[in-house]
Amino acid sequence: MTPPVEQSEPSASNLPVVAAPNQPAVPRRDATVIVAGGTSDSHTWNLVFLQLLLEELGFDVVNLGPCVPTDLLVSESLARRPALLVVSSVNGHGYQDGIRMIGKVREQAELGSMPAVIGGKLGIAGAQSAEQLAELVSAGYDAVFDDGAEGIASFRRLLDSLPQRVLT
């Protein structure tokens, strides 16, 4: 593979592309996304789905897996400085886990501007109230994707809005 050429204004048309044999090329982004399950959530299929989706969109992905200790989430975020942190929940405890996790992340001044989102099944009684979703944003998430039909489309729009980095 040839090294990327430095560009002053990266766009989908001038990013290097990656593609599996017989697959359409996907613009390669110079951006890492950390994907993590909630501290109490042992599900993995959602994390694998997110990883594959993000990789298909050209992101490098660090999948920390299920039941992520908050200290690990913070240390990996500090070490990798991702373009985005994604916390996913399937067990219905995403609201509680998410509040604790983002609180520890935002305690680190270096991570104050790192984009962070949470999504999935955030409560055991169905969709969260507007007040609970607002509490997650107030706690430090930039966006909340409650379990619903619009979630993936909204998440993809957010990914499209992430700034591109210059490849050197």
C-alpha positions as CSV (number, residue, x, y, z in Angstrom):
1,M,0.0,0.0,0.0
2,T,1.3,3.4,-0.9
3,P,1.7,6.0,1.9
4,P,-1.1,8.6,2.1
5,V,-0.4,11.9,0.4
6,E,-0.7,15.0,2.7
7,Q,-3.8,16.9,1.9
8,S,-4.8,20.3,3.2
9,E,-8.5,19.7,3.1
10,P,-9.5,16.1,3.5
11,S,-12.7,15.0,2.0
12,A,-14.4,11.8,0.9
13,S,-12.9,12.3,-2.5
14,N,-9.3,12.6,-1.5
15,L,-9.0,10.2,1.4
16,P,-7.0,6.9,0.8
17,V,-9.4,4.0,0.3
18,V,-9.5,0.5,1.7
19,A,-11.4,-2.4,0.3
20,A,-11.6,-6.1,0.6
21,P,-11.3,-8.0,-2.7
22,N,-14.4,-7.6,-4.8
23,Q,-15.8,-5.0,-2.5
24,P,-16.3,-1.3,-3.2
25,A,-13.6,1.0,-1.8
26,V,-14.4,2.9,1.4
27,P,-12.7,6.2,2.2
28,R,-10.1,5.6,4.9
29,R,-10.3,8.0,7.8
30,D,-7.3,8.8,10.1
31,A,-9.5,8.6,13.1
32,T,-9.9,6.1,16.0
33,V,-13.2,5.3,17.7
34,I,-13.3,3.6,21.1
35,V,-16.3,1.3,21.5
36,A,-17.2,0.0,25.0
37,G,-19.9,-1.9,26.8
38,G,-21.3,-0.6,30.0
39,T,-19.6,-1.7,33.2
40,S,-22.5,-4.1,34.0
41,D,-23.3,-5.2,30.4
42,S,-21.8,-8.6,29.3
43,H,-23.3,-8.5,25.8
44,T,-20.9,-8.5,22.9
45,W,-23.0,-8.7,19.7
46,N,-23.8,-5.0,19.9
47,L,-20.1,-4.1,20.2
48,V,-19.2,-6.3,17.3
49,F,-22.0,-4.7,15.2
50,L,-20.7,-1.2,16.1
51,Q,-17.1,-2.2,15.3
52,L,-18.1,-3.5,11.9
53,L,-20.2,-0.5,11.1
54,L,-17.5,1.9,12.1
55,E,-14.8,-0.1,10.1
56,E,-17.1,-0.1,7.1
57,L,-17.2,3.7,7.3
58,G,-13.4,3.8,7.4
59,F,-12.7,4.3,11.1
60,D,-10.0,2.5,13.1
61,V,-11.8,0.9,16.0
62,V,-10.6,-0.1,19.5
63,N,-13.3,-2.4,20.9
64,L,-12.8,-2.6,24.7
65,G,-15.5,-5.3,24.9
66,P,-18.2,-5.9,27.5
67,C,-18.1,-5.0,31.2
68,V,-15.5,-2.3,30.8
69,P,-14.1,-1.0,34.0
70,T,-14.3,2.8,34.1
71,D,-10.5,3.1,34.9
72,L,-9.8,1.1,31.7
73,L,-12.1,3.4,29.7
74,V,-10.3,6.5,31.0
75,S,-6.8,5.1,30.5
76,E,-7.5,4.0,26.9
77,S,-9.1,7.3,26.1
78,L,-6.1,9.2,27.5
79,A,-3.7,7.0,25.6
80,R,-5.5,6.9,22.3
81,R,-7.2,10.3,22.1
82,P,-10.0,9.0,20.0
83,A,-12.1,11.0,17.6
84,L,-15.2,9.5,19.3
85,L,-16.1,7.4,22.4
86,V,-19.1,5.1,21.9
87,V,-20.7,3.4,24.9
88,S,-23.3,0.8,24.1
89,S,-25.8,-1.0,26.3
90,V,-28.1,-4.0,25.7
91,N,-28.9,-5.1,29.3
92,G,-31.1,-2.1,30.1
93,H,-28.6,-0.5,32.6
94,G,-27.0,1.9,30.2
95,Y,-28.4,4.9,31.9
96,Q,-26.9,4.0,35.3
97,D,-23.6,2.7,33.8
98,G,-23.4,5.6,31.4
99,I,-23.8,8.3,34.1
100,R,-21.0,6.8,36.1
101,M,-18.7,6.2,33.1
102,I,-18.9,9.6,31.5
103,G,-18.5,11.3,34.9
104,K,-15.1,9.7,35.3
105,V,-14.1,10.4,31.7
106,R,-15.0,14.1,32.0
107,E,-13.1,14.4,35.3
108,Q,-10.0,14.3,33.1
109,A,-9.3,17.8,31.7
110,E,-7.6,16.2,28.7
111,L,-10.8,14.4,27.7
112,G,-13.1,17.4,28.2
113,S,-13.6,18.0,24.5
114,M,-13.5,14.4,23.3
115,P,-16.8,13.6,21.6
116,A,-18.7,10.8,23.5
117,V,-22.0,9.2,22.8
118,I,-24.1,6.5,24.4
119,G,-26.9,4.3,22.9
120,G,-28.9,1.1,23.0
121,K,-31.2,-0.1,25.7
122,L,-30.7,2.5,28.4
123,G,-33.4,1.3,30.8
124,I,-35.2,-1.9,31.7
125,A,-38.7,-0.3,31.4
126,G,-38.4,0.7,27.7
127,A,-37.5,4.1,26.3
128,Q,-36.0,6.6,28.7
129,S,-37.9,9.8,29.4
130,A,-36.8,13.1,27.8
131,E,-35.5,14.1,31.3
132,Q,-33.3,11.0,31.6
133,L,-31.9,11.5,28.1
134,A,-31.2,15.2,29.0
135,E,-29.4,14.0,32.2
136,L,-27.1,11.9,30.1
137,V,-26.2,14.9,28.0
138,S,-25.8,17.1,31.1
139,A,-23.5,14.4,32.5
140,G,-21.2,14.8,29.5
141,Y,-22.4,12.8,26.5
142,D,-22.6,14.8,23.2
143,A,-25.5,12.6,22.0
144,V,-27.8,9.9,23.3
145,F,-29.3,7.2,21.0
146,D,-32.1,5.5,22.8
147,D,-33.2,2.1,21.6
148,G,-35.4,2.9,18.6
149,A,-35.7,2.7,14.8
150,E,-34.1,6.1,14.2
151,G,-31.0,5.3,16.3
152,I,-28.6,3.9,13.6
153,A,-29.5,6.6,11.1
154,S,-28.9,9.3,13.6
155,F,-25.7,7.7,14.7
156,R,-24.5,7.5,11.1
157,R,-25.3,11.2,10.6
158,L,-23.2,12.0,13.7
159,L,-20.3,10.0,12.2
160,D,-20.6,11.9,9.0
161,S,-20.3,15.1,10.9
162,L,-17.0,14.2,12.6
163,P,-14.1,16.3,11.4
164,Q,-11.6,14.6,9.1
165,R,-7.9,14.7,10.1
166,V,-5.1,15.5,7.7
167,L,-3.1,12.4,6.7
168,T,0.6,12.8,6.8
